[in-house]
Amino acid sequence: MAKDFSIALLMDFYGDLLTEKQREFLEYYYNEDLSLAEIALNEGITRQGVRDAIKRAERQLFGMEERLSLAARFEDMKHGLEDIIDCADAVHEHNKRCGLSREINEAAARISATAERLINA
């Protein structure tokens, strides 16, 4: 895969496509920082069974991203919006130094506000 995404990000996009147990094991392992042995003890299965389930779920998440590229598109969109905000800020600063056009300042502020809203949506 071209980009290395975290399991947490992939879970946000594709977690609902996993089984309930797969989601639980990934949650325990990555978010609650439980060891394989702790998960195995809590679930009443072997440590190897937990490891296999986690590895299978990870492969499924990365496979879905490989086919659908939702996380990659999200990251690209986020970086593009950050660039738009930087450009709008530069236009605003240039306008302050050179032109003092109220319309340009308002347009730059609207562009920045819209891009911020989209990033945080």
VMD Tcl script that draws the C-alpha trace (Angstrom):
set ca {
  {0.00 0.00 0.00}
  {1.29 3.47 -0.83}
  {0.47 4.99 2.55}
  {0.76 3.56 6.02}
  {-2.50 4.18 7.83}
  {-3.11 3.54 11.49}
  {-5.52 0.83 12.50}
  {-7.57 3.47 14.34}
  {-8.10 5.47 11.13}
  {-8.98 2.35 9.17}
  {-11.38 1.30 11.94}
  {-13.14 4.66 11.57}
  {-13.74 3.94 7.88}
  {-14.21 0.19 7.76}
  {-14.75 -1.03 11.32}
  {-18.46 -1.62 10.81}
  {-17.62 -4.14 8.08}
  {-15.76 -6.38 10.54}
  {-17.43 -8.88 12.83}
  {-18.32 -7.76 16.33}
  {-15.54 -9.96 17.79}
  {-12.95 -8.58 15.40}
  {-13.90 -5.03 16.36}
  {-13.78 -5.91 20.06}
  {-10.34 -7.54 19.77}
  {-8.92 -4.58 17.86}
  {-10.46 -2.20 20.38}
  {-8.96 -4.13 23.30}
  {-5.56 -4.44 21.68}
  {-5.12 -0.98 20.15}
  {-7.31 1.36 22.18}
  {-7.32 -0.27 25.60}
  {-3.72 -1.50 25.26}
  {-4.50 -5.01 26.52}
  {-1.98 -7.75 25.79}
  {-2.87 -10.81 23.74}
  {-2.76 -12.86 26.95}
  {-5.14 -10.46 28.73}
  {-7.62 -10.54 25.86}
  {-7.37 -14.34 25.69}
  {-8.05 -14.65 29.40}
  {-11.05 -12.29 29.22}
  {-12.48 -14.02 26.14}
  {-11.76 -17.60 27.18}
  {-9.67 -18.45 24.11}
  {-5.98 -18.99 23.46}
  {-3.46 -16.23 23.01}
  {-2.79 -17.59 19.51}
  {-6.52 -17.43 18.73}
  {-6.57 -13.75 19.71}
  {-3.45 -13.04 17.64}
  {-4.92 -14.80 14.60}
  {-8.20 -12.88 14.92}
  {-6.38 -9.54 15.21}
  {-4.11 -10.28 12.23}
  {-7.09 -11.40 10.13}
  {-8.98 -8.21 11.01}
  {-5.94 -6.06 10.19}
  {-5.58 -7.77 6.81}
  {-9.26 -7.15 6.11}
  {-8.95 -3.45 7.02}
  {-5.87 -2.97 4.85}
  {-7.51 -4.94 2.04}
  {-10.60 -2.74 2.14}
  {-8.42 0.36 2.03}
  {-6.44 -1.11 -0.86}
  {-9.68 -1.56 -2.84}
  {-11.65 1.52 -1.77}
  {-9.00 4.12 -0.79}
  {-11.43 6.01 1.47}
  {-8.79 6.82 4.10}
  {-6.33 7.96 1.42}
  {-8.94 10.23 -0.15}
  {-9.86 11.59 3.27}
  {-6.21 12.39 4.05}
  {-5.69 13.99 0.63}
  {-8.82 16.09 1.08}
  {-7.72 17.16 4.55}
  {-4.27 18.22 3.29}
  {-5.84 20.06 0.36}
  {-8.15 21.98 2.70}
  {-5.19 22.87 4.91}
  {-3.41 24.23 1.82}
  {-6.52 26.26 0.93}
  {-6.54 27.75 4.43}
  {-2.84 28.65 4.13}
  {-3.47 30.34 0.78}
  {-6.48 32.26 2.10}
  {-4.37 33.44 5.04}
  {-1.61 34.55 2.65}
  {-4.15 36.47 0.53}
  {-5.48 38.15 3.68}
  {-1.96 39.11 4.81}
  {-1.00 40.40 1.36}
  {-4.21 42.42 1.21}
  {-3.44 43.97 4.61}
  {0.01 45.02 3.41}
  {-0.92 46.20 -0.07}
  {-4.54 46.76 -0.86}
  {-6.82 46.89 2.14}
  {-9.81 45.67 0.16}
  {-12.67 44.78 2.49}
  {-14.13 42.43 -0.14}
  {-10.88 40.48 -0.43}
  {-10.58 40.18 3.35}
  {-14.16 38.95 3.62}
  {-13.68 36.44 0.78}
  {-10.45 35.13 2.34}
  {-12.19 34.79 5.70}
  {-15.11 32.89 4.10}
  {-12.72 30.58 2.28}
  {-10.83 29.84 5.51}
  {-14.01 29.33 7.52}
  {-15.48 26.97 4.91}
  {-12.28 24.91 4.69}
  {-12.04 24.73 8.53}
  {-15.64 23.57 8.71}
  {-14.98 20.85 6.15}
  {-11.86 19.65 7.95}
  {-13.75 19.37 11.22}
  {-16.88 17.79 9.73}
}
mol new
graphics top color blue
foreach p $ca { graphics top sphere $p radius 0.5 }
foreach p [lrange $ca 0 end-1] q [lrange $ca 1 end] { graphics top cylinder $p $q radius 0.2 }
display resetview
